[in-house]
Amino acid sequence: MELLTYSNIASTQDTARHIALDGHLLPFAVIAEVQSQGRGRRGRSWDSPKGGLWLTLALAVPSAETVRQSAMVTAHAVASSVLTETGIRTLVKWPNDLLVGRCKVCGILAETLVQTGATTLLVGIGLNVNNIILHDQLPRAAPLRGELGRILDLQHLRASILSMVEQDLRMLILHGFDTFVPWMNANLALRGELVTVEFNDQRESGRVAGLSRTGALLLENPDGSLKEVDAGSVYDW
C-alpha cells in the first residue's frame, strides 16, 4: 500500500477524497502529522495536534452498503492492534469510537466515493497516542500515552494498524459482518447502561443490550423488549 505523508494538511479524509477523484491507484493511505481541520462524523471538528495518529485509508469496495459496518470493523482492527502493541484494552462505543474507561481514545469516520463503475471506501482514523490533551477542554478524551505512562513508537503502531485494517476490511468484503459480531458483542462499551441515540433530530433511549447480526445497536426497553437502532450517535451516556 502506498503511504502519502504530510506534515500539516487540513484533513486526511478530504485529501484522500481529492486524490481518489484524480484516479490514484488504490489502495493508498493519507497520513498527517497535524490536521488543521480534522473532522469526525456529521462534520464535527477533531483536534489533531502532533503526536496523534491521523490517517485515511482508501480502497476499492464492491458497493457502498457496508459503510456503517466498515467503521465497526475498523474499530476491531484498531483495538486489536492497540491491544497487541500496548496491552491496553479498548471497547467499542457504537458505532465508531473506542474508549478506555470512560474516555475516548479513537474516532473512526467511514465514507464512500461513488464514481461510474467504481466505489471507493474512505476510512478515517483519529487515534490519540502521544498528543497532549487538556482535560479541562476535552474531559472525555485521553491519549494512550497517559494510560501507559510512556511515549509510544507512532510509526510502528501506524504500520500495525494499517495492516490490520486492510486485512479486516478484506475479510468484511469476502465473508460479511457475521465474522466480527462475537468480538463486537464481547467488546461493546456501555453495556447495560441507559443511553440516548440521536439521528436526524430523532431520539431513541434504552439500555445497551448488544449488537444485531447487521451491526445495529440493540436497546432494551423498560418492559424488557428490544429495539434495533440502525444509525445515529450516542450522546447521553
ROTIPA-891652 format. One record per residue (C-alpha): chain; x, y, z. Coordinates in steps of 0.5 Angstrom, whole numbers, plus 2048, in hexadecimal, padded with zeros to 3 digits. Layout:
<sites>
{kette: A	u: X	v: Y	w: Z} .
...
</sites>
This chain:
<sites>
{kette: A	u: 800	v: 800	w: 800} .
{kette: A	u: 803	v: 807	w: 7FE} .
{kette: A	u: 803	v: 80C	w: 804} .
{kette: A	u: 802	v: 813	w: 802} .
{kette: A	u: 805	v: 817	w: 808} .
{kette: A	u: 804	v: 81E	w: 80A} .
{kette: A	u: 807	v: 823	w: 810} .
{kette: A	u: 801	v: 827	w: 810} .
{kette: A	u: 7FA	v: 827	w: 80C} .
{kette: A	u: 7F3	v: 829	w: 80D} .
{kette: A	u: 7F0	v: 822	w: 80D} .
{kette: A	u: 7F3	v: 81B	w: 80B} .
{kette: A	u: 7EB	v: 819	w: 809} .
{kette: A	u: 7EB	v: 81F	w: 805} .
{kette: A	u: 7F2	v: 81E	w: 802} .
{kette: A	u: 7F0	v: 817	w: 801} .
{kette: A	u: 7EA	v: 818	w: 7FD} .
{kette: A	u: 7ED	v: 81D	w: 7F8} .
{kette: A	u: 7F3	v: 818	w: 7F7} .
{kette: A	u: 7EE	v: 813	w: 7F5} .
{kette: A	u: 7EA	v: 817	w: 7F1} .
{kette: A	u: 7F0	v: 818	w: 7ED} .
{kette: A	u: 7F1	v: 811	w: 7EB} .
{kette: A	u: 7F6	v: 80F	w: 7F0} .
{kette: A	u: 7F8	v: 808	w: 7F0} .
{kette: A	u: 7F4	v: 804	w: 7F6} .
{kette: A	u: 7F5	v: 802	w: 7FC} .
{kette: A	u: 7F9	v: 808	w: 7FF} .
{kette: A	u: 7F9	v: 80C	w: 806} .
{kette: A	u: 7FA	v: 813	w: 807} .
{kette: A	u: 7FE	v: 815	w: 80E} .
{kette: A	u: 7FF	v: 81B	w: 811} .
{kette: A	u: 803	v: 81E	w: 817} .
{kette: A	u: 7FE	v: 823	w: 818} .
{kette: A	u: 7F7	v: 824	w: 816} .
{kette: A	u: 7F4	v: 82C	w: 816} .
{kette: A	u: 7ED	v: 82A	w: 814} .
{kette: A	u: 7EC	v: 823	w: 816} .
{kette: A	u: 7E5	v: 820	w: 817} .
{kette: A	u: 7E1	v: 81B	w: 819} .
{kette: A	u: 7DA	v: 818	w: 818} .
{kette: A	u: 7D5	v: 81E	w: 816} .
{kette: A	u: 7DA	v: 823	w: 815} .
{kette: A	u: 7DC	v: 823	w: 81C} .
{kette: A	u: 7E3	v: 826	w: 81D} .
{kette: A	u: 7E9	v: 821	w: 81F} .
{kette: A	u: 7EF	v: 824	w: 823} .
{kette: A	u: 7F5	v: 822	w: 81F} .
{kette: A	u: 7FC	v: 824	w: 822} .
{kette: A	u: 803	v: 821	w: 821} .
{kette: A	u: 804	v: 81A	w: 825} .
{kette: A	u: 7FD	v: 817	w: 823} .
{kette: A	u: 7FC	v: 812	w: 81D} .
{kette: A	u: 7F7	v: 816	w: 818} .
{kette: A	u: 7F6	v: 812	w: 811} .
{kette: A	u: 7F1	v: 810	w: 80C} .
{kette: A	u: 7F2	v: 809	w: 808} .
{kette: A	u: 7EF	v: 809	w: 801} .
{kette: A	u: 7ED	v: 802	w: 7FE} .
{kette: A	u: 7E8	v: 800	w: 7F9} .
{kette: A	u: 7E2	v: 7FC	w: 7FB} .
{kette: A	u: 7DC	v: 7F9	w: 7F7} .
{kette: A	u: 7D7	v: 7FD	w: 7FA} .
{kette: A	u: 7D5	v: 803	w: 7FF} .
{kette: A	u: 7D1	v: 7FF	w: 803} .
{kette: A	u: 7D6	v: 7FD	w: 808} .
{kette: A	u: 7D8	v: 804	w: 80B} .
{kette: A	u: 7D5	v: 803	w: 812} .
{kette: A	u: 7D8	v: 7FC	w: 812} .
{kette: A	u: 7DF	v: 7FE	w: 810} .
{kette: A	u: 7DF	v: 803	w: 815} .
{kette: A	u: 7DE	v: 7FE	w: 81B} .
{kette: A	u: 7E3	v: 7F9	w: 817} .
{kette: A	u: 7E8	v: 7FE	w: 817} .
{kette: A	u: 7E7	v: 7FF	w: 81F} .
{kette: A	u: 7E8	v: 7F8	w: 81F} .
{kette: A	u: 7EF	v: 7F9	w: 81B} .
{kette: A	u: 7F1	v: 7FF	w: 81F} .
{kette: A	u: 7EF	v: 7FC	w: 826} .
{kette: A	u: 7F3	v: 7F5	w: 824} .
{kette: A	u: 7F9	v: 7F9	w: 822} .
{kette: A	u: 7F9	v: 7FD	w: 828} .
{kette: A	u: 7F8	v: 7F7	w: 82D} .
{kette: A	u: 7FE	v: 7F3	w: 82A} .
{kette: A	u: 802	v: 7F9	w: 82A} .
{kette: A	u: 801	v: 7FC	w: 830} .
{kette: A	u: 7FD	v: 7F8	w: 834} .
{kette: A	u: 7F7	v: 7FD	w: 835} .
{kette: A	u: 7F0	v: 7FA	w: 834} .
{kette: A	u: 7EB	v: 7FF	w: 831} .
{kette: A	u: 7E4	v: 7FE	w: 830} .
{kette: A	u: 7DF	v: 800	w: 82A} .
{kette: A	u: 7DB	v: 806	w: 82B} .
{kette: A	u: 7D6	v: 804	w: 826} .
{kette: A	u: 7D6	v: 806	w: 820} .
{kette: A	u: 7DD	v: 809	w: 81F} .
{kette: A	u: 7E1	v: 80A	w: 826} .
{kette: A	u: 7E6	v: 807	w: 82A} .
{kette: A	u: 7E6	v: 808	w: 832} .
{kette: A	u: 7EB	v: 807	w: 837} .
{kette: A	u: 7E7	v: 807	w: 83D} .
{kette: A	u: 7E2	v: 80D	w: 83C} .
{kette: A	u: 7E7	v: 811	w: 838} .
{kette: A	u: 7E7	v: 811	w: 830} .
{kette: A	u: 7EE	v: 80F	w: 82D} .
{kette: A	u: 7EC	v: 80E	w: 826} .
{kette: A	u: 7E7	v: 810	w: 821} .
{kette: A	u: 7E5	v: 80D	w: 81A} .
{kette: A	u: 7E2	v: 810	w: 814} .
{kette: A	u: 7E0	v: 80C	w: 80E} .
{kette: A	u: 7DD	v: 80F	w: 808} .
{kette: A	u: 7DD	v: 80D	w: 801} .
{kette: A	u: 7DE	v: 810	w: 7FA} .
{kette: A	u: 7DA	v: 80D	w: 7F4} .
{kette: A	u: 7DC	v: 80E	w: 7ED} .
{kette: A	u: 7DA	v: 80B	w: 7E7} .
{kette: A	u: 7DB	v: 803	w: 7E8} .
{kette: A	u: 7DF	v: 804	w: 7EE} .
{kette: A	u: 7DE	v: 805	w: 7F5} .
{kette: A	u: 7E4	v: 808	w: 7FA} .
{kette: A	u: 7E4	v: 807	w: 801} .
{kette: A	u: 7E7	v: 80C	w: 805} .
{kette: A	u: 7E8	v: 80A	w: 80D} .
{kette: A	u: 7EB	v: 810	w: 811} .
{kette: A	u: 7EE	v: 80E	w: 818} .
{kette: A	u: 7F0	v: 813	w: 81D} .
{kette: A	u: 7F4	v: 810	w: 823} .
{kette: A	u: 7F6	v: 814	w: 829} .
{kette: A	u: 7FD	v: 811	w: 82A} .
{kette: A	u: 803	v: 816	w: 82C} .
{kette: A	u: 7FF	v: 81C	w: 82C} .
{kette: A	u: 7FD	v: 820	w: 832} .
{kette: A	u: 7F6	v: 821	w: 834} .
{kette: A	u: 7F4	v: 826	w: 838} .
{kette: A	u: 7EF	v: 823	w: 83D} .
{kette: A	u: 7EB	v: 82A	w: 83E} .
{kette: A	u: 7EA	v: 82B	w: 837} .
{kette: A	u: 7E9	v: 823	w: 835} .
{kette: A	u: 7E6	v: 820	w: 83B} .
{kette: A	u: 7E4	v: 81A	w: 838} .
{kette: A	u: 7EB	v: 819	w: 833} .
{kette: A	u: 7F1	v: 815	w: 835} .
{kette: A	u: 7F8	v: 813	w: 832} .
{kette: A	u: 7FB	v: 80C	w: 832} .
{kette: A	u: 801	v: 80F	w: 835} .
{kette: A	u: 7FD	v: 811	w: 83B} .
{kette: A	u: 7FB	v: 80A	w: 83C} .
{kette: A	u: 802	v: 807	w: 83B} .
{kette: A	u: 806	v: 80D	w: 83E} .
{kette: A	u: 80B	v: 80D	w: 839} .
{kette: A	u: 80B	v: 80F	w: 831} .
{kette: A	u: 80A	v: 80A	w: 82C} .
{kette: A	u: 80D	v: 809	w: 825} .
{kette: A	u: 808	v: 80C	w: 821} .
{kette: A	u: 80B	v: 809	w: 81A} .
{kette: A	u: 80B	v: 802	w: 81D} .
{kette: A	u: 804	v: 803	w: 820} .
{kette: A	u: 801	v: 806	w: 819} .
{kette: A	u: 804	v: 800	w: 815} .
{kette: A	u: 801	v: 7FB	w: 819} .
{kette: A	u: 7FA	v: 7FF	w: 819} .
{kette: A	u: 7FA	v: 800	w: 811} .
{kette: A	u: 7FC	v: 7F8	w: 810} .
{kette: A	u: 7F6	v: 7F6	w: 815} .
{kette: A	u: 7F1	v: 7FB	w: 812} .
{kette: A	u: 7F3	v: 7F9	w: 80B} .
{kette: A	u: 7F2	v: 7F1	w: 80D} .
{kette: A	u: 7EC	v: 7F2	w: 811} .
{kette: A	u: 7E8	v: 7F6	w: 80B} .
{kette: A	u: 7EA	v: 7F1	w: 806} .
{kette: A	u: 7E7	v: 7EC	w: 80B} .
{kette: A	u: 7E1	v: 7F0	w: 80B} .
{kette: A	u: 7E0	v: 7F0	w: 804} .
{kette: A	u: 7E1	v: 7E9	w: 803} .
{kette: A	u: 7DE	v: 7E6	w: 809} .
{kette: A	u: 7D9	v: 7EB	w: 80B} .
{kette: A	u: 7D8	v: 7EE	w: 812} .
{kette: A	u: 7D6	v: 7E8	w: 816} .
{kette: A	u: 7DD	v: 7E6	w: 817} .
{kette: A	u: 7DE	v: 7EC	w: 81B} .
{kette: A	u: 7D8	v: 7EC	w: 81F} .
{kette: A	u: 7DA	v: 7E8	w: 825} .
{kette: A	u: 7E0	v: 7EC	w: 826} .
{kette: A	u: 7DC	v: 7F2	w: 826} .
{kette: A	u: 7D7	v: 7F0	w: 82B} .
{kette: A	u: 7DD	v: 7EE	w: 830} .
{kette: A	u: 7E0	v: 7F5	w: 82F} .
{kette: A	u: 7DA	v: 7F9	w: 82F} .
{kette: A	u: 7DA	v: 7FF	w: 833} .
{kette: A	u: 7D5	v: 802	w: 838} .
{kette: A	u: 7D1	v: 7FB	w: 838} .
{kette: A	u: 7CB	v: 7FB	w: 83D} .
{kette: A	u: 7CC	v: 803	w: 83D} .
{kette: A	u: 7C6	v: 808	w: 83C} .
{kette: A	u: 7C8	v: 80C	w: 835} .
{kette: A	u: 7C4	v: 810	w: 830} .
{kette: A	u: 7C6	v: 810	w: 829} .
{kette: A	u: 7C4	v: 815	w: 824} .
{kette: A	u: 7C3	v: 815	w: 81D} .
{kette: A	u: 7C0	v: 81B	w: 818} .
{kette: A	u: 7BD	v: 81E	w: 81E} .
{kette: A	u: 7BA	v: 818	w: 821} .
{kette: A	u: 7BC	v: 815	w: 827} .
{kette: A	u: 7BC	v: 80D	w: 82A} .
{kette: A	u: 7BD	v: 80B	w: 831} .
{kette: A	u: 7BE	v: 805	w: 835} .
{kette: A	u: 7C4	v: 800	w: 838} .
{kette: A	u: 7C9	v: 7FE	w: 833} .
{kette: A	u: 7C8	v: 7F6	w: 832} .
{kette: A	u: 7CD	v: 7F5	w: 82D} .
{kette: A	u: 7CD	v: 7F5	w: 825} .
{kette: A	u: 7C9	v: 7F1	w: 820} .
{kette: A	u: 7CC	v: 7ED	w: 81A} .
{kette: A	u: 7CC	v: 7F3	w: 816} .
{kette: A	u: 7CF	v: 7F8	w: 81B} .
{kette: A	u: 7C9	v: 7FB	w: 81D} .
{kette: A	u: 7C9	v: 7FD	w: 824} .
{kette: A	u: 7C4	v: 7FA	w: 829} .
{kette: A	u: 7C1	v: 7FE	w: 82E} .
{kette: A	u: 7BD	v: 7FB	w: 834} .
{kette: A	u: 7B6	v: 7FE	w: 835} .
{kette: A	u: 7B3	v: 7FE	w: 83D} .
{kette: A	u: 7AF	v: 7F8	w: 83B} .
{kette: A	u: 7B5	v: 7F4	w: 839} .
{kette: A	u: 7B3	v: 7F4	w: 832} .
{kette: A	u: 7B9	v: 7F6	w: 82D} .
{kette: A	u: 7B9	v: 7FB	w: 827} .
{kette: A	u: 7BE	v: 7FC	w: 822} .
{kette: A	u: 7C2	v: 803	w: 820} .
{kette: A	u: 7C5	v: 803	w: 819} .
{kette: A	u: 7C8	v: 809	w: 819} .
{kette: A	u: 7CA	v: 80F	w: 81E} .
{kette: A	u: 7CE	v: 811	w: 823} .
{kette: A	u: 7CE	v: 810	w: 82B} .
{kette: A	u: 7CF	v: 817	w: 82E} .
{kette: A	u: 7CC	v: 816	w: 835} .
{kette: A	u: 7D0	v: 810	w: 839} .
</sites>
